[in-house]
Amino acid sequence: MKQASVPVYIRFGEIPENGKSKIHLGDEIVGEEAGVSVYEAIYADGYYYPKLPDNPNSSTLLDYFEFLMYSNSRVYLVIGDRIRLNGHDNEPLLGNVKVIKEITSYFNRR
């Protein structure tokens, strides 16, 4: 019997207390998302990697590579309820986010 799997996601930064990520335009906060912005997680060779969202725009690409190369924030493997809307950068949004484990060491290898 095949067991159902729960989708896992990667969150760069702390989970917002109000359950809504901020929308940034440069250094300015211009709004809130409908949930917590995350990346879909892909598991390979013993590590979890963030999947680039479909149809990325220049902002999506900039954020994605900045998180991978320069982020000093904590990074978490999370689960939650997928919201039907996508975020400003076409990333998945979650409600009821639960941290599975911290995976900061995968990314902040200085």
N, C-alpha and C positions, 0 to 999 in steps of 0.2 A: 504494500500500500504506500503510495507516494504521500509525503507529508506536505501540507501547505506552508509556504514561506511568507514571512512578513517583510515587506519592502523596508530597507534601511536607507538612511540619508546621512549626509555629512553637513554639519553646521559649523561655520567659522564664526567664533565669538559666542558670547553668553546668550542664553535664551532670554528674550525680553520678558519682563515681568507681566506685561499686559498681553503677551501672546501675539504681538504685531511688530514686524520689523519696520524700520524706518526706510523711507525712500530718499536717497541722496542724489543731488545734482551737484557734482563737484564736492565742495565742503559744506554745502547748504542742505539742510533737511527740508524736503518739499512735501512730505506726506507720510502716510503709513500704508503698509501692505495689509491685506485681509488676514494674514497669518504670519507665521515665522518662515523666512526664506531659507531654503536649504538646497543642497545638490543631491541628486540621486547618487547612491554609492554603488560602485562596482568592486567586487572582491576578486583579486588576482594575486598569485604568488605570496599569499599570507598578509596582504595589506588591503586596505580599502582606499579607493580613489574616487574623486568626484567626477561625475559625468557632466560634460559641457551641455547646457540646455540646448534644445532644438532651436533652429533659426536665431542664432545669437546676433545681437547688434554690437556696435563698437563698445558700448558701455558694459555689456555682458562679458565680452572678451577681456576688457581691461580689468574688471573685477575678478574674473576667474584667474587670470595669470598673476594678478597682484596677491590674491589669497595664496596661491601655490608658491610663489617665489619670495614674497616679502612680508607675509603676515606674521605678526607677533602675538596674535590673539590665540586663545585656547580653541581647540578643534574637538568636536564631539561627534560620535556616531549616535544617531537618534532614530526614533520611530515616532509616528503620530498619525493623525487622520488627515489624509490628503484633501485639500480644499480644491474644488473644481476650477477655480481661477488660478492662473499662473501669476507670478510676480512681475514687477516692472521690467526685469531683465529676462523674462520668460522662464524663470526658475520655479521649481515646485514650491508651494506654500503648504504649511502644515498647521493644524490645530491640535491641541492636547499633546504637545511635544513631551517626550520622555527620553532622557539621556540613557543610552545603553552603556557607553564607556567613553572616557576621554582618549583621544588618539592624537593629541598635539605632537607627540614625538615623531609621528610619521611625517610631519610637515616642517616643523621648526628644527631643522638639523644644522645648527650652527656650531 
